[in-house]
Amino acid sequence: MLTKAKDKQTSYEFVMLEELVKEDHLLRKIDKYIDFSFIYDEVEELYCHDNGRPSVDPVVLFKMTLLQYLYGIRSER
């Protein structure tokens, strides 16, 4: 069924991610004290430099897995 939007959004809300996470949050501490750049050296030989699709940043993949472990998230979706 086709419906038309009756109420259109007429205001904006600006949110800063820095304001959403507390200063003493565990993830801020991890980000401050752990340098994850060593991961690039560990996985460099596993990626092709001149062929294939662009990859997802390996550090992002590692951090996602770390978050899953810390918060007990079982699904990778």
N, C-alpha and C positions, 0 to 999 in steps of 0.2 A: 504494500500500500504506500502510495506516495503522500508524504505530508510536507508541509512547508513550515519552516521555523518561524514561530510567532515572536519570540523574544530574541533579539539579537544582542550580543554582548556589547555593551556600551562603555565599559570601563576596563582598565588594564591593572594588573597587579605585578609589581616588580619584586622579585624574590632573589636574594643573594644566597648562594649555597653556603657561604661562610657563616651566615647567620643561622642556618638550620642545624649545624653540627656544633655541639658544645665544645668549648676550648679544651676541656680535660677528657674528651672522648678517646677511647682506646685506639680508634682508627687514626686519629690525629697524631697520637704518640708513635704508632707504628710508622706512619709516613715521615715523621720528623727524625726518627732514630735509625731507620733501616734504609739503606741505599740499594734499590733493586736493580741498578744498572748492570750488575754482574750477570744477570740473566741473558743479556744480549751476547756476551762472550760464550756462554754455555750452549746456546742454541744456534749460533751463527752458521755452523756447518750443516745444520738440518734444513736450511732455507736456500732456495735457488735465487741468485741475485739478478739474473737476466731473463727469467722465463716464469710463466705462470701468473696467477692472479695476485694482487696485493694481499699481504697477510694481515691478520689481526696482530696488534702489538703483543709480543710475548710477555711483556711485563704486565699488561692488562689481563691476559689470560691467567698468569700466576696469581695476581691479586684477587681475581674472581674466585679462584680455587681456595685461596687463603680465607676469604670471606665465607665461603661455603663451610669450611672446616670450623671457623671460629663461631659461627652462628647456627651450626647444625642444619644447614640447608642441604637436602639430599639430591634435589633435582638440579641439573645443569641448564635448564631452560631459562 
